[in-house]
Amino acid sequence: MEAMEGQEGTGASEILPPPPRRRLRRAGRLLGAVLLFVVAAAGAVVVRNAGQPGCLISPGSCYVVTPGPAENVEPLVRVEGARSYPPQGELMLTTVRLDVAGVQDLFRKALDPSVELLPRSLVNPHGLSEEEQDELNLEEMEASKERAAVAALRFLGYEVRPEEGVKVMRVLKDTPARGVLEEGDVIIAVDGRPVKEPREVSEAVKARRVGEKVSFTVRRGGETLELSVGTIESTLEAGKPMVGAVLETAYRLPFKVAIETKEIGGPSAGLVFALAIVDHLTPGDLTGGHRVAGTGTLDEEGKVGPVGGVAQKVRAAEASGAEFFLVPREDLSEARKAARRIRVVGVSSLKEAVDFLISEGGRM
């Protein structure tokens, strides 16, 4: 995904401070921090964690990461234009909760290893506003759903090819693109040059100066439009221009697959989404009657990638009554350390996840 024209790998939307009690999908890579010492001075408390910068507990300066709820994604999936089968089991995404920390959270951390304290500099390294953080999380989620659909359909043998051009997934508020570009637009050229990947759009925009306009050739429905969009300074790269569109490789699906996630953000439900799509499109019960929870990013080829907040997500899965917790193989060790009673299973691909469920009585 190209967030705000090409902010790949920033991690900005991995762990972002929402309002109190707000749920997030992904909490960034946590380092299994260990409390070393606490210093109280001038009404503030500094917590130092192994491998992390100090966490100053004063208003708005530090955040506490705890297990969030787990949610069954089966009812969130809708298929239109193909035969689907009512799901019988439960496939649950897991979440973490991120709140402003208080001194009382020091005691929570001391008593519960699933509680983490993180400094604002790590949570929000780019100094984004709350609204910008929310936008980034939702961008990650939209891209995750798209990739999950592509991976699931390819796994089931459907032909899914990239379209010509780059799809506009989201248009950010208070940016030049708002009111000019629309969600669902397919950009086929920038300043007259054809584009096939989000990176190419990003590079073309960043080649301009802040304040200059960029010409987009866009396919919208059955029309081809020539649109001019101004630029402003990027909220993630100082001195670099952006127009405010979130871009993704465009794919032509053989039928519509929609996933309703409402306010949940982040990319780490991709694996669970893809499993739910497979379950909807096959007549058997993929879960085999088990309650299954999981986490993991997923690319279009079905490869599972690592996530953050694994310890918190294991506890969320246990609290939901899940029997199995599917986790990226890279995060397996951390997940097993956090588990108390749930069976943790590491997978590196969608196929491995499906194979495991079938081995436990699931059917397609």
HUBEL-V539669 format. One record per residue. N is the residue number from 1. RES is the residue in three letters. NEAR is the number of other C-alpha atoms within 10 Angstrom. Layout:
# HUBEL-V539669
n=(N,N)
res=(RES,RES)
near=(NEAR,NEAR)
This chain:
# HUBEL-V539669
n=(1,2,3,4,5,6,7,8,9,10,11,12,13,14,15,16,17,18,19,20,21,22,23,24,25,26,27,28,29,30,31,32,33,34,35,36,37,38,39,40,41,42,43,44,45,46,47,48,49,50,51,52,53,54,55,56,57,58,59,60,61,62,63,64,65,66,67,68,69,70,71,72,73,74,75,76,77,78,79,80,81,82,83,84,85,86,87,88,89,90,91,92,93,94,95,96,97,98,99,100,101,102,103,104,105,106,107,108,109,110,111,112,113,114,115,116,117,118,119,120,121,122,123,124,125,126,127,128,129,130,131,132,133,134,135,136,137,138,139,140,141,142,143,144,145,146,147,148,149,150,151,152,153,154,155,156,157,158,159,160,161,162,163,164,165,166,167,168,169,170,171,172,173,174,175,176,177,178,179,180,181,182,183,184,185,186,187,188,189,190,191,192,193,194,195,196,197,198,199,200,201,202,203,204,205,206,207,208,209,210,211,212,213,214,215,216,217,218,219,220,221,222,223,224,225,226,227,228,229,230,231,232,233,234,235,236,237,238,239,240,241,242,243,244,245,246,247,248,249,250,251,252,253,254,255,256,257,258,259,260,261,262,263,264,265,266,267,268,269,270,271,272,273,274,275,276,277,278,279,280,281,282,283,284,285,286,287,288,289,290,291,292,293,294,295,296,297,298,299,300,301,302,303,304,305,306,307,308,309,310,311,312,313,314,315,316,317,318,319,320,321,322,323,324,325,326,327,328,329,330,331,332,333,334,335,336,337,338,339,340,341,342,343,344,345,346,347,348,349,350,351,352,353,354,355,356,357,358,359,360,361,362,363,364)
res=(MET,GLU,ALA,MET,GLU,GLY,GLN,GLU,GLY,THR,GLY,ALA,SER,GLU,ILE,LEU,PRO,PRO,PRO,PRO,ARG,ARG,ARG,LEU,ARG,ARG,ALA,GLY,ARG,LEU,LEU,GLY,ALA,VAL,LEU,LEU,PHE,VAL,VAL,ALA,ALA,ALA,GLY,ALA,VAL,VAL,VAL,ARG,ASN,ALA,GLY,GLN,PRO,GLY,CYS,LEU,ILE,SER,PRO,GLY,SER,CYS,TYR,VAL,VAL,THR,PRO,GLY,PRO,ALA,GLU,ASN,VAL,GLU,PRO,LEU,VAL,ARG,VAL,GLU,GLY,ALA,ARG,SER,TYR,PRO,PRO,GLN,GLY,GLU,LEU,MET,LEU,THR,THR,VAL,ARG,LEU,ASP,VAL,ALA,GLY,VAL,GLN,ASP,LEU,PHE,ARG,LYS,ALA,LEU,ASP,PRO,SER,VAL,GLU,LEU,LEU,PRO,ARG,SER,LEU,VAL,ASN,PRO,HIS,GLY,LEU,SER,GLU,GLU,GLU,GLN,ASP,GLU,LEU,ASN,LEU,GLU,GLU,MET,GLU,ALA,SER,LYS,GLU,ARG,ALA,ALA,VAL,ALA,ALA,LEU,ARG,PHE,LEU,GLY,TYR,GLU,VAL,ARG,PRO,GLU,GLU,GLY,VAL,LYS,VAL,MET,ARG,VAL,LEU,LYS,ASP,THR,PRO,ALA,ARG,GLY,VAL,LEU,GLU,GLU,GLY,ASP,VAL,ILE,ILE,ALA,VAL,ASP,GLY,ARG,PRO,VAL,LYS,GLU,PRO,ARG,GLU,VAL,SER,GLU,ALA,VAL,LYS,ALA,ARG,ARG,VAL,GLY,GLU,LYS,VAL,SER,PHE,THR,VAL,ARG,ARG,GLY,GLY,GLU,THR,LEU,GLU,LEU,SER,VAL,GLY,THR,ILE,GLU,SER,THR,LEU,GLU,ALA,GLY,LYS,PRO,MET,VAL,GLY,ALA,VAL,LEU,GLU,THR,ALA,TYR,ARG,LEU,PRO,PHE,LYS,VAL,ALA,ILE,GLU,THR,LYS,GLU,ILE,GLY,GLY,PRO,SER,ALA,GLY,LEU,VAL,PHE,ALA,LEU,ALA,ILE,VAL,ASP,HIS,LEU,THR,PRO,GLY,ASP,LEU,THR,GLY,GLY,HIS,ARG,VAL,ALA,GLY,THR,GLY,THR,LEU,ASP,GLU,GLU,GLY,LYS,VAL,GLY,PRO,VAL,GLY,GLY,VAL,ALA,GLN,LYS,VAL,ARG,ALA,ALA,GLU,ALA,SER,GLY,ALA,GLU,PHE,PHE,LEU,VAL,PRO,ARG,GLU,ASP,LEU,SER,GLU,ALA,ARG,LYS,ALA,ALA,ARG,ARG,ILE,ARG,VAL,VAL,GLY,VAL,SER,SER,LEU,LYS,GLU,ALA,VAL,ASP,PHE,LEU,ILE,SER,GLU,GLY,GLY,ARG,MET)
near=(22,23,27,24,25,23,17,12,11,12,18,23,29,26,30,30,27,18,11,11,11,14,20,27,30,32,27,21,15,20,14,17,16,17,15,9,9,15,10,11,8,5,7,14,18,18,23,21,21,12,11,16,14,19,22,25,25,16,11,14,16,24,28,20,24,26,24,22,20,24,18,18,21,23,15,15,18,14,16,10,9,11,10,16,14,14,21,16,19,22,28,26,28,31,32,26,25,28,20,22,24,20,13,8,18,19,11,16,18,13,10,10,16,22,20,28,30,27,24,22,14,18,22,19,15,16,14,16,14,14,11,17,22,20,20,23,23,23,27,22,25,22,23,25,24,25,26,31,28,25,29,25,22,17,17,12,9,13,12,16,13,14,15,19,24,27,26,22,24,25,24,20,14,9,19,21,21,17,12,12,23,17,15,17,22,26,28,22,22,22,16,11,13,16,18,18,21,23,20,18,26,22,13,16,25,19,12,15,15,18,15,14,18,18,16,22,22,23,20,15,9,6,7,14,13,14,16,16,20,19,22,18,17,19,17,20,13,9,13,17,25,31,28,26,27,26,30,24,22,23,18,13,18,13,11,12,19,15,20,13,14,9,13,17,27,27,27,31,26,31,33,28,32,27,25,28,27,24,28,24,19,17,15,17,22,27,25,19,14,19,18,24,30,31,33,30,25,30,20,19,15,25,18,27,21,19,23,21,31,33,24,28,33,36,25,25,30,20,14,18,14,22,15,21,26,26,31,27,17,15,21,17,14,17,26,20,12,18,19,12,14,19,16,22,17,21,24,19,22,26,16,15,22,20,15,17,22,16,11,13,13,19,18,16)
